[in-house]
């Protein structure tokens, strides 16, 4: 909505001397009001409705782009945010949620076209270092010092140190769990319905009896749901350290005193996981469109069509997702908590190279890390409309009476992407000690020997592009189990070598050795 100016009719004729005085006064105000701020070419407020907040001449609209489901009431939430935010920092916020299935294409288009954008979600598993190499994001060290003081104060230093590329920060990490583990989210009601025991589930293969029961008894439910656009297959959940960016080949294994970079496609772990995926696919446990589906697993689960899917685990992850899905969930952790460079950069907000006012963008990110009101408005919506507070508790919320949990008008479910999770409200089904358990979880994390190392992909950027094209050709079908791995993996490995993967591995090993030698 373009800025609206209040006008007054000239109902009274002014004397020349009075007119001159008024004009002089306006010129003085204009000269004083410049303030050196860089102003957007069009000052726009919230979209999809009128905004009663009066905009100032210096107001700048900060656009936020993140992957997620667009929300029906986003315009109302923008209006409430901007009523509060604009007087504080002279900026408004435009929220842009892009469906997960379209996110990669939208992000690539924004970067290649130079489309105006300000804050963009990024992550180690979302081509972070590749996009840094493309100069898609601005270096943030100076902006953090000048406009991000609360971020620096609140974040564990490991987040900012571990997510750097050549000593520079190109993204502000979410303040959340520092350690990470992988596992599955499971429909608890179906576990109870069939009296399924999960206490002895320790490996991916141990999940098979559960999947078999659901396949035989719940014809409308996919036992193990996968989506090509979200990286939630068995091959995406191997217990590897990808050295900061899973989109760049090369994982590490500690062999004696040596830390060796490997091509994961050539490892026994990769081959075993591909064989298990194939077995499950042929048994009908995995959805038949897994290699092409762009539907996010929790969206399918929300429709009651999914029993189990993989995700990154943390304390209370099941209850977080339960509030979105609308079915009772439980979680099963499959790996030990670790702390890697990829974990420190697992969810970040970057500032786009095309931003017309990076200072304002950083001020918005700073508010998301320090201001509970702004943070919770963005993540949960408007009190009394999208949630209500429980009696006697400032941070425990529930749905307003009469709200259909499966048809909510504002429920982004993106808290882990957007700022400081320790400011978040807790739903009434969540553990009140959740944030304390986060701290305990982080303390259990085993640090990678390469923590803090970030690969500079510039010397092999052409090879990485070629390898990623090969990955798109082969990995979705292998991950889904739709093809025979004994036949396909050799062809996959051959194509990777032709694309230059050995050169990438060698460069990664060289840089890692240099990093470790300085520790």
Buried (B, 14 or more C-beta within 10 A) or exposed (E): BEBEEEEEEEEEEEEEEEEEEEEEEEEEEEEEEEEEBEBBEEBBBBBEEEBEBEBBBBBBBBBBBBBBBEBEBBBBBBBBBBBBBBEEBBBBBBBBBBBBBEBBEBBBEBBEEEEBBBBBBBBBBBBBBBBBBBEBBBBBBBBBEEBBEBBBEBBEEBBBBBBBBEEBBBBBBBBBBBBBBBBBBBBBEBBEEEEBEBEEBEEBEEBBEBBBBBBEEBEEBBBBBBBBBBBBBBBBBBEBBBBBBBBBBBBBBEEEEEBEBBBBBBBEBBBBBBBBBBBBBEBBBBBEBBBEBBBBBBBBBBEBBBBBBBBBBBBBBBBBBBBBBBBBBBBBBBBEBBBBBBBBBBBBBBBBBBBBBBBBBBBBBBBBBBBBBBBBBBBBBBBEBBBBBBEEEEBBBBBEEEBEBEEBBBBBBBBBBBBBBBBBBBBBBBEEEBBEBBEEBBEEBEBBBBBBBBBBBBBBBEBBEBBBEBBEEBBBBBBBBBBBBEEBBEEBBEBBBEBBBEBBBEBBBEBBEEBEEEE
